[in-house]
Amino acid sequence: MNSSKKLIIFSFDFPPSNGGIARLCQEIAVGMKPYYKSIQVLTPKKEGVNLPYNLKEVEVIKLPKRRILCELKAIQYLSKIKNKDNYDIICGTWHPEAILCKVSGFKNIFVLAHGAELTSGNSSFRRNVWLPFYAKFILNNVKLTVANSNFTKKLVNKISDSANCQELPLGVNNDFFKPSNVEISNEVLKICTVSRIEEFKGHDFVAKTLLKLNENYNGKIIWNIAGTGGYLSKLIQRINNLGISNLVTFHGFIKDEDLPNFYNSNDLFVLCTRENHKDINVEGFGLVFLEAQSCGIPVIGTTTGGISDAVEQNNGGWLIEQDNESDLYDLISSLLNDRSILKNEGLRARKRVDEKCTWEIYCENLFQIMQ
C-alpha cells in the first residue's frame, strides 16, 4: 500500500542518540516504508557509536548541531518544499519540532507524545505558561497527537481537552529481540535492569528488597544493571552501604546489538519506576519491558505512568504498587521457590509480543489513525 504521499520524520532525538524517542522514530522510519512513496528523517548531526541494526535503511538529512542554527536550517529546508499537502510530517515531540513545521507552512503535522514533556513538576513557568498556553496552542493546531499510552493521552487531554489525540502503545522488533539458547542456571536467579540510572527509576527500592531476600536466599540472587546516569555514583554507594555489592554487577551502557544477549542471559527483568507529581520525570510507556518480553524474559514493573500498557498482569509479567517492598519480596520469593513460573510466563511474554506488540502492528495502526 504505497501511497502517493511522502513522509518526513522530524526529531531532535534519533540514532546514534539513545533512548526511547530516538528508537521510536527510527522504527517508524523503517516501518512506514510500505505506506509512503518516500521517507526522510530530519535530525541534528550527532556523533556516537550506538548504530542501530536497521539504520542503513533510513535516509537521514543532518542539520547543524547548534540549536539556533539547527532550527533556522530546518525552517529553511522545510519552507522550500513544494506541494506541502503531499507530505505528512511526524514530529518526535511537540516542541520545538511542531512549531518549526507550522512556521514552515505545513498542515499535515503529527506529534508523538511520550509523557515527561507534558508534565510541569515544580516549575511554575511550565505549569502556568509553557503547558497551558504554548503546548495547548500546538496540540490544538496539529492534525493528530499520538500518545504512547493511556497515561500519556490523559496528560494531553489535561492540557487541552479539545486536542485530537489517540493512544497507540509502542511496539518492539520481535525478529531482533528474540529468545536464544543461552544456558540459564537453575541455582541462581539472575535479575536484570536496563534503563537510565536516575533516582525515579527505583534502583534503590530494588536494592533494599534484594537485601531482605538475600537473608533468606543467600547466594541465590544476582542483579545485572545496565545503563548510565546521574544517580549512578549514589546507587553504587547505596549498594555498598547495604552490603550487597557481591550480588550486583554494573554493565554500563549496552549497545543495541548486544541487548538481546543481555536480556537472554538473565531470568527476570525488573524496573520499579516511581511517579512523583513534583517531578517531570515519569515512565510514559517503558519500551525496555517489551524488549525483555520479546526475548522471552518475564518482567516486573510498577503501576506508575504508562507501564500498565507495556506490562499485562500474569501474561508475561507482573505489576506492583510503587515502592511496595512486601509485594516485590513476595513475588521474587515465589519465583525462587518455583522456577517453572518463570518459564511459563516467559512463553506468555513472547506470545503476547508476537500477537500484539510488534512494530509492524504499530506502524499499520499508526498509518490508519493518520488518515
The 8 nearest C-alpha neighbors of each residue, nearest first, counted from 0:
[[1, 34, 33, 2, 35, 32, 36, 3],
 [0, 2, 34, 35, 33, 36, 3, 32],
 [3, 1, 35, 4, 34, 36, 0, 5],
 [2, 4, 36, 35, 5, 1, 85, 37],
 [5, 3, 85, 2, 86, 35, 36, 6],
 [4, 6, 86, 37, 36, 35, 38, 85],
 [7, 5, 38, 87, 86, 88, 37, 35],
 [6, 8, 88, 39, 40, 38, 9, 87],
 [7, 9, 40, 89, 88, 90, 41, 39],
 [10, 8, 41, 90, 40, 42, 91, 89],
 [9, 11, 91, 12, 42, 90, 8, 41],
 [10, 12, 42, 43, 13, 91, 9, 96],
 [13, 11, 21, 10, 20, 16, 91, 14],
 [12, 14, 21, 16, 15, 11, 10, 24],
 [15, 13, 16, 21, 17, 50, 51, 49],
 [14, 16, 49, 47, 50, 17, 13, 48],
 [17, 15, 14, 13, 21, 12, 18, 47],
 [18, 16, 21, 14, 15, 22, 49, 19],
 [17, 19, 21, 20, 22, 16, 12, 13],
 [18, 20, 22, 21, 23, 286, 17, 285],
 [21, 19, 23, 22, 18, 12, 24, 91],
 [22, 20, 13, 12, 24, 23, 19, 18],
 [21, 23, 25, 19, 20, 24, 26, 18],
 [22, 24, 20, 26, 25, 21, 19, 27],
 [25, 23, 27, 21, 26, 22, 28, 20],
 [24, 26, 22, 28, 23, 27, 21, 29],
 [25, 27, 23, 29, 28, 24, 30, 22],
 [28, 26, 30, 24, 29, 25, 31, 23],
 [29, 27, 25, 26, 30, 31, 24, 57],
 [30, 28, 26, 27, 31, 32, 57, 25],
 [29, 31, 27, 32, 28, 26, 362, 359],
 [30, 32, 34, 33, 27, 29, 28, 362],
 [31, 33, 34, 30, 35, 29, 38, 28],
 [34, 32, 1, 31, 35, 0, 30, 36],
 [33, 35, 1, 0, 32, 31, 2, 36],
 [36, 34, 1, 2, 37, 5, 32, 4],
 [35, 37, 5, 3, 4, 1, 2, 34],
 [38, 36, 5, 35, 6, 39, 32, 4],
 [39, 37, 6, 7, 5, 32, 28, 35],
 [40, 38, 7, 58, 59, 8, 6, 41],
 [41, 39, 8, 59, 7, 60, 9, 58],
 [40, 42, 9, 60, 8, 59, 61, 10],
 [41, 43, 11, 61, 10, 62, 9, 40],
 [44, 42, 62, 61, 64, 63, 11, 45],
 [43, 45, 61, 64, 62, 63, 42, 46],
 [46, 44, 43, 47, 15, 64, 16, 14],
 [45, 47, 15, 44, 48, 16, 49, 14],
 [46, 48, 15, 49, 45, 16, 50, 14],
 [47, 49, 50, 15, 46, 254, 16, 51],
 [48, 50, 15, 254, 47, 51, 255, 14],
 [49, 51, 15, 48, 14, 52, 54, 255],
 [52, 50, 54, 53, 255, 49, 14, 256],
 [51, 53, 54, 50, 256, 255, 55, 175],
 [54, 52, 55, 51, 56, 29, 57, 25],
 [55, 53, 56, 57, 51, 52, 50, 25],
 [56, 54, 53, 57, 58, 52, 51, 50],
 [55, 57, 54, 53, 29, 58, 28, 52],
 [56, 58, 54, 55, 59, 29, 28, 39],
 [59, 57, 39, 40, 60, 56, 38, 55],
 [58, 60, 40, 39, 57, 61, 41, 42],
 [61, 59, 41, 40, 42, 62, 58, 39],
 [62, 60, 44, 43, 42, 59, 41, 63],
 [61, 63, 43, 69, 44, 42, 64, 60],
 [64, 62, 69, 43, 65, 44, 68, 61],
 [63, 65, 43, 44, 69, 66, 62, 45],
 [66, 64, 68, 63, 69, 67, 43, 70],
 [65, 67, 69, 68, 70, 64, 63, 43],
 [66, 68, 70, 69, 65, 71, 72, 64],
 [69, 67, 71, 65, 70, 66, 72, 63],
 [68, 70, 63, 66, 72, 67, 62, 71],
 [69, 71, 73, 67, 72, 68, 66, 74],
 [72, 70, 68, 74, 73, 69, 75, 67],
 [71, 73, 75, 69, 74, 70, 68, 76],
 [72, 74, 70, 76, 75, 71, 77, 69],
 [75, 73, 71, 77, 72, 76, 103, 78],
 [74, 76, 72, 78, 73, 77, 71, 79],
 [75, 77, 73, 74, 79, 78, 72, 80],
 [76, 78, 74, 79, 80, 75, 103, 73],
 [79, 77, 103, 75, 80, 76, 74, 104],
 [80, 78, 77, 76, 81, 75, 103, 74],
 [81, 79, 77, 78, 83, 82, 76, 103],
 [80, 82, 83, 79, 78, 84, 85, 77],
 [83, 81, 84, 85, 80, 86, 105, 79],
 [82, 84, 85, 86, 81, 105, 80, 104],
 [85, 83, 86, 82, 107, 106, 105, 87],
 [86, 84, 4, 83, 82, 5, 87, 3],
 [87, 85, 5, 83, 84, 6, 4, 88],
 [86, 88, 6, 107, 108, 7, 5, 89],
 [89, 87, 7, 108, 8, 6, 109, 107],
 [88, 90, 109, 8, 110, 108, 9, 7],
 [91, 89, 110, 9, 92, 96, 10, 97],
 [90, 92, 10, 111, 9, 110, 89, 24],
 [93, 91, 90, 111, 94, 110, 112, 96],
 [92, 94, 97, 110, 96, 95, 90, 137],
 [95, 93, 96, 92, 97, 98, 134, 137],
 [94, 96, 98, 97, 93, 99, 92, 70],
 [95, 97, 94, 99, 90, 98, 93, 100],
 [98, 96, 100, 93, 99, 95, 94, 90],
 [97, 99, 101, 100, 96, 95, 102, 94],
 [100, 98, 102, 96, 97, 101, 74, 103],
 [99, 101, 103, 97, 98, 102, 105, 96],
 [102, 100, 98, 104, 103, 99, 105, 97],
 [101, 103, 99, 104, 100, 98, 74, 105],
 [104, 102, 78, 100, 101, 74, 77, 105],
 [103, 105, 101, 102, 100, 78, 106, 83],
 [106, 104, 101, 100, 103, 107, 83, 108],
 [105, 107, 108, 104, 101, 84, 141, 142],
 [108, 106, 87, 142, 105, 88, 109, 86],
 [109, 107, 88, 141, 142, 106, 89, 87],
 [108, 110, 89, 143, 144, 142, 88, 90],
 [111, 109, 144, 90, 93, 89, 92, 145],
 [110, 112, 145, 92, 91, 144, 90, 146],
 [113, 111, 146, 145, 92, 114, 147, 110],
 [112, 114, 283, 147, 151, 146, 115, 111],
 [115, 113, 283, 151, 117, 116, 112, 281],
 [114, 116, 117, 279, 118, 281, 280, 113],
 [117, 115, 114, 118, 113, 279, 112, 92],
 [118, 116, 115, 114, 154, 119, 155, 130],
 [119, 117, 279, 115, 116, 120, 114, 154],
 [118, 120, 125, 126, 122, 279, 121, 117],
 [119, 121, 278, 277, 279, 122, 276, 118],
 [120, 122, 277, 119, 123, 278, 279, 126],
 [123, 121, 125, 124, 120, 119, 126, 277],
 [122, 124, 126, 125, 127, 121, 119, 128],
 [125, 123, 127, 122, 128, 126, 129, 119],
 [124, 126, 129, 119, 122, 123, 128, 130],
 [125, 127, 123, 119, 124, 130, 128, 122],
 [128, 126, 124, 125, 123, 131, 129, 130],
 [127, 129, 124, 132, 125, 131, 130, 126],
 [130, 128, 125, 133, 132, 131, 124, 134],
 [129, 131, 134, 132, 125, 133, 128, 126],
 [132, 130, 135, 128, 158, 129, 134, 127],
 [133, 131, 135, 128, 130, 134, 129, 136],
 [132, 134, 136, 129, 135, 130, 131, 137],
 [135, 133, 130, 137, 136, 132, 138, 129],
 [134, 136, 138, 132, 133, 137, 131, 159],
 [137, 135, 133, 139, 134, 138, 132, 140],
 [136, 138, 134, 140, 139, 135, 141, 133],
 [137, 139, 135, 140, 162, 136, 141, 134],
 [140, 138, 162, 136, 137, 141, 135, 161],
 [141, 139, 137, 138, 136, 142, 162, 135],
 [142, 140, 108, 143, 138, 139, 109, 137],
 [141, 143, 108, 109, 107, 140, 163, 144],
 [144, 142, 109, 163, 141, 164, 145, 110],
 [143, 145, 164, 110, 109, 111, 163, 146],
 [144, 146, 111, 165, 164, 112, 166, 110],
 [147, 145, 112, 166, 152, 148, 151, 167],
 [146, 148, 168, 167, 113, 169, 166, 284],
 [149, 147, 168, 151, 150, 305, 146, 166],
 [148, 150, 152, 151, 166, 153, 305, 147],
 [151, 149, 305, 148, 153, 152, 304, 154],
 [152, 150, 154, 114, 148, 153, 149, 146],
 [151, 153, 149, 155, 146, 154, 150, 166],
 [152, 154, 156, 150, 151, 155, 157, 149],
 [155, 153, 151, 157, 152, 156, 117, 158],
 [156, 154, 152, 158, 153, 157, 159, 151],
 [157, 155, 160, 159, 153, 158, 154, 152],
 [158, 156, 154, 155, 159, 153, 160, 152],
 [157, 159, 155, 156, 131, 135, 130, 154],
 [160, 158, 156, 161, 162, 157, 135, 155],
 [159, 161, 156, 162, 157, 158, 155, 163],
 [160, 162, 159, 163, 139, 156, 164, 138],
 [163, 161, 139, 159, 138, 160, 164, 156],
 [162, 164, 143, 144, 161, 165, 142, 139],
 [165, 163, 144, 143, 145, 162, 152, 166],
 [164, 166, 145, 146, 144, 167, 152, 163],
 [165, 167, 146, 148, 145, 149, 147, 152],
 [166, 168, 147, 146, 148, 169, 145, 165],
 [169, 167, 147, 148, 166, 308, 170, 146],
 [170, 168, 147, 167, 361, 356, 171, 286],
 [171, 169, 356, 358, 357, 361, 168, 172],
 [170, 172, 357, 358, 173, 356, 289, 290],
 [173, 171, 175, 174, 358, 357, 176, 170],
 [172, 174, 176, 175, 293, 177, 171, 357],
 [175, 173, 172, 176, 177, 293, 171, 357],
 [174, 176, 173, 172, 177, 259, 52, 171],
 [177, 175, 173, 259, 294, 293, 174, 172],
 [176, 178, 294, 293, 173, 175, 174, 179],
 [179, 177, 294, 295, 263, 180, 176, 293],
 [180, 178, 181, 263, 177, 294, 260, 259],
 [179, 181, 182, 178, 263, 183, 264, 260],
 [182, 180, 179, 264, 183, 263, 260, 178],
 [183, 181, 180, 184, 264, 263, 179, 265],
 [182, 184, 181, 185, 264, 265, 266, 189],
 [185, 183, 186, 187, 182, 188, 189, 266],
 [184, 186, 187, 183, 188, 338, 219, 335],
 [185, 187, 184, 219, 188, 218, 220, 183],
 [186, 188, 219, 220, 185, 184, 189, 221],
 [189, 187, 220, 219, 190, 266, 221, 335],
 [188, 190, 265, 221, 266, 222, 220, 187],
 [189, 191, 222, 267, 268, 265, 266, 221],
 [192, 190, 223, 268, 222, 224, 269, 267],
 [191, 193, 224, 269, 268, 270, 225, 223],
 [194, 192, 225, 226, 224, 191, 287, 195],
 [195, 193, 226, 196, 192, 225, 287, 200],
 [194, 196, 226, 228, 227, 197, 193, 200],
 [195, 197, 228, 227, 230, 231, 194, 226],
 [196, 198, 230, 200, 199, 228, 229, 195],
 [197, 199, 200, 230, 201, 196, 202, 203],
 [198, 200, 273, 201, 197, 272, 280, 274],
 [199, 201, 272, 198, 197, 202, 273, 271],
 [202, 200, 272, 271, 204, 199, 203, 198],
 [203, 201, 205, 204, 200, 206, 198, 271],
 [204, 202, 206, 201, 205, 207, 234, 237],
 [203, 205, 201, 207, 206, 202, 322, 208],
 [204, 206, 208, 202, 203, 207, 209, 201],
 [205, 207, 203, 209, 204, 208, 202, 210],
 [208, 206, 210, 204, 209, 205, 203, 211],
 [207, 209, 205, 211, 210, 206, 324, 328],
 [210, 208, 212, 206, 211, 207, 213, 205],
 [209, 211, 207, 213, 208, 212, 206, 243],
 [212, 210, 208, 214, 209, 213, 207, 215],
 [213, 211, 209, 214, 210, 215, 216, 208],
 [212, 214, 217, 216, 210, 215, 211, 209],
 [213, 215, 211, 212, 217, 216, 210, 209],
 [216, 214, 213, 212, 217, 211, 219, 332],
 [217, 215, 213, 219, 212, 214, 218, 220],
 [216, 218, 213, 219, 214, 215, 220, 212],
 [217, 219, 220, 216, 213, 187, 221, 246],
 [218, 220, 187, 216, 217, 188, 186, 221],
 [221, 219, 188, 187, 218, 189, 246, 222],
 [222, 220, 246, 189, 247, 190, 188, 223],
 [221, 223, 190, 247, 191, 246, 189, 224],
 [222, 224, 191, 248, 247, 190, 249, 192],
 [223, 225, 249, 192, 191, 250, 248, 193],
 [226, 224, 193, 250, 251, 252, 192, 249],
 [225, 227, 252, 251, 195, 194, 193, 196],
 [228, 226, 196, 195, 251, 252, 231, 225],
 [229, 227, 196, 195, 230, 231, 197, 226],
 [228, 230, 231, 197, 196, 227, 232, 198],
 [229, 231, 197, 233, 196, 228, 232, 198],
 [232, 230, 234, 233, 228, 229, 196, 235],
 [231, 233, 235, 234, 230, 236, 229, 237],
 [234, 232, 236, 230, 235, 231, 237, 229],
 [233, 235, 237, 231, 236, 232, 230, 238],
 [234, 236, 232, 238, 237, 233, 239, 231],
 [237, 235, 233, 239, 234, 238, 240, 232],
 [238, 236, 234, 240, 235, 239, 233, 241],
 [237, 239, 241, 235, 240, 236, 244, 243],
 [238, 240, 236, 242, 244, 241, 237, 235],
 [241, 239, 237, 242, 238, 236, 243, 244],
 [242, 240, 238, 239, 243, 237, 210, 207],
 [241, 243, 239, 240, 244, 238, 245, 210],
 [242, 244, 245, 246, 241, 238, 239, 210],
 [245, 243, 247, 246, 239, 238, 242, 248],
 [244, 246, 243, 247, 242, 248, 221, 239],
 [247, 245, 221, 244, 243, 222, 220, 248],
 [246, 248, 222, 244, 245, 221, 223, 249],
 [247, 249, 223, 224, 250, 222, 246, 244],
 [250, 248, 224, 251, 225, 223, 247, 226],
 [249, 251, 225, 224, 248, 252, 226, 223],
 [252, 250, 226, 225, 227, 249, 253, 224],
 [251, 253, 226, 227, 225, 254, 250, 195],
 [252, 254, 251, 257, 258, 225, 255, 226],
 [255, 253, 257, 256, 49, 258, 252, 48],
 [256, 254, 258, 257, 51, 49, 253, 52],
 [255, 257, 254, 258, 52, 259, 51, 253],
 [258, 256, 255, 254, 260, 259, 253, 261],
 [257, 259, 261, 255, 260, 256, 262, 253],
 [260, 258, 262, 176, 261, 257, 263, 294],
 [261, 259, 263, 258, 262, 257, 264, 179],
 [262, 260, 258, 264, 259, 263, 257, 265],
 [261, 263, 259, 260, 264, 265, 291, 258],
 [264, 262, 260, 265, 261, 259, 294, 179],
 [263, 265, 261, 262, 181, 260, 183, 266],
 [264, 266, 189, 263, 262, 267, 190, 191],
 [267, 265, 189, 190, 296, 188, 264, 268],
 [266, 268, 190, 297, 296, 298, 265, 191],
 [267, 269, 298, 191, 190, 192, 299, 297],
 [270, 268, 299, 192, 298, 300, 191, 271],
 [269, 271, 300, 192, 272, 299, 268, 200],
 [272, 270, 201, 300, 301, 200, 269, 273],
 [273, 271, 200, 201, 199, 270, 301, 274],
 [274, 272, 199, 321, 200, 201, 303, 275],
 [273, 275, 281, 303, 304, 276, 272, 199],
 [276, 274, 277, 278, 273, 281, 280, 279],
 [275, 277, 278, 120, 274, 279, 121, 119],
 [278, 276, 120, 121, 275, 279, 119, 122],
 [279, 277, 120, 275, 276, 280, 121, 119],
 [280, 278, 120, 118, 115, 119, 281, 277],
 [281, 279, 278, 115, 199, 282, 274, 275],
 [280, 282, 115, 274, 283, 304, 279, 114],
 [283, 281, 304, 284, 285, 305, 306, 272],
 [284, 282, 114, 305, 113, 304, 281, 151],
 [283, 285, 305, 306, 282, 148, 309, 147],
 [286, 284, 287, 288, 306, 282, 309, 283],
 [285, 287, 288, 289, 284, 290, 19, 169],
 [288, 286, 290, 289, 285, 291, 193, 194],
 [287, 289, 286, 291, 290, 285, 292, 309],
 [290, 288, 292, 287, 286, 291, 293, 171],
 [291, 289, 287, 293, 288, 292, 176, 171],
 [290, 292, 294, 296, 288, 293, 289, 262],
 [293, 291, 348, 296, 295, 289, 294, 290],
 [292, 294, 349, 290, 295, 291, 177, 176],
 [295, 293, 177, 178, 291, 292, 176, 296],
 [294, 296, 345, 292, 349, 293, 178, 348],
 [295, 297, 292, 345, 291, 294, 267, 266],
 [298, 296, 345, 316, 315, 267, 292, 344],
 [297, 299, 316, 268, 269, 267, 317, 296],
 [298, 300, 269, 317, 316, 318, 268, 270],
 [301, 299, 318, 271, 270, 269, 319, 317],
 [300, 302, 319, 318, 271, 303, 320, 321],
 [301, 303, 320, 307, 318, 319, 306, 321],
 [304, 302, 301, 274, 306, 305, 273, 272],
 [303, 305, 282, 283, 306, 150, 281, 274],
 [304, 306, 284, 283, 150, 148, 307, 308],
 [305, 307, 284, 309, 308, 304, 285, 303],
 [306, 308, 310, 305, 309, 302, 311, 303],
 [309, 307, 306, 305, 310, 148, 168, 284],
 [308, 310, 306, 307, 284, 288, 285, 289],
 [311, 309, 307, 308, 316, 306, 312, 317],
 [310, 312, 314, 316, 313, 307, 309, 315],
 [311, 313, 317, 314, 316, 318, 310, 315],
 [314, 312, 316, 317, 315, 311, 344, 318],
 [315, 313, 311, 312, 316, 347, 348, 344],
 [348, 314, 316, 344, 347, 297, 345, 313],
 [317, 315, 298, 297, 313, 314, 299, 312],
 [316, 318, 312, 299, 313, 298, 300, 319],
 [317, 319, 300, 301, 299, 302, 312, 320],
 [320, 318, 301, 302, 300, 326, 321, 317],
 [319, 321, 301, 323, 302, 322, 318, 326],
 [320, 322, 323, 301, 273, 319, 302, 303],
 [321, 323, 324, 204, 320, 273, 271, 201],
 [324, 322, 320, 321, 326, 325, 327, 319],
 [323, 325, 327, 326, 322, 328, 208, 204],
 [324, 326, 328, 327, 323, 329, 208, 330],
 [327, 325, 329, 328, 324, 323, 330, 319],
 [326, 328, 330, 324, 325, 329, 331, 323],
 [327, 329, 325, 326, 331, 330, 332, 324],
 [330, 328, 332, 326, 327, 331, 325, 333],
 [329, 331, 327, 333, 332, 328, 326, 334],
 [330, 332, 334, 333, 328, 329, 327, 335],
 [333, 331, 329, 335, 334, 330, 328, 336],
 [332, 334, 336, 330, 331, 335, 337, 329],
 [335, 333, 331, 337, 332, 336, 338, 340],
 [336, 334, 332, 333, 337, 338, 331, 188],
 [335, 337, 333, 334, 332, 338, 331, 339],
 [338, 336, 334, 339, 335, 340, 333, 341],
 [337, 339, 340, 341, 334, 335, 336, 342],
 [340, 338, 342, 341, 337, 343, 334, 344],
 [341, 339, 343, 338, 342, 344, 337, 334],
 [342, 340, 344, 339, 338, 343, 345, 297],
 [341, 343, 345, 339, 340, 344, 346, 338],
 [342, 344, 340, 346, 345, 341, 339, 347],
 [343, 345, 315, 347, 341, 346, 342, 297],
 [344, 346, 295, 297, 296, 348, 342, 343],
 [347, 345, 343, 349, 344, 348, 295, 350],
 [346, 348, 315, 344, 350, 345, 349, 314],
 [315, 349, 347, 292, 345, 351, 346, 350],
 [348, 350, 293, 295, 352, 346, 351, 347],
 [351, 349, 347, 353, 352, 348, 354, 346],
 [352, 350, 348, 354, 349, 353, 355, 347],
 [351, 353, 356, 349, 355, 350, 354, 293],
 [354, 352, 350, 351, 355, 349, 357, 356],
 [353, 355, 351, 352, 350, 356, 357, 349],
 [356, 354, 352, 351, 353, 357, 360, 170],
 [355, 357, 352, 170, 171, 353, 354, 360],
 [358, 356, 170, 171, 359, 360, 172, 352],
 [357, 359, 170, 361, 171, 360, 172, 362],
 [360, 358, 362, 357, 361, 363, 30, 170],
 [359, 361, 363, 357, 358, 362, 364, 356],
 [360, 362, 358, 364, 359, 363, 170, 365],
 [363, 361, 365, 359, 364, 360, 30, 358],
 [362, 364, 360, 366, 365, 361, 359, 367],
 [365, 363, 367, 361, 362, 366, 360, 368],
 [366, 364, 362, 368, 367, 363, 361, 369],
 [365, 367, 369, 363, 364, 368, 362, 370],
 [366, 368, 364, 369, 365, 370, 363, 362],
 [367, 369, 365, 370, 366, 364, 165, 143],
 [370, 368, 366, 367, 365, 143, 109, 142],
 [369, 368, 367, 366, 365, 143, 142, 87]]
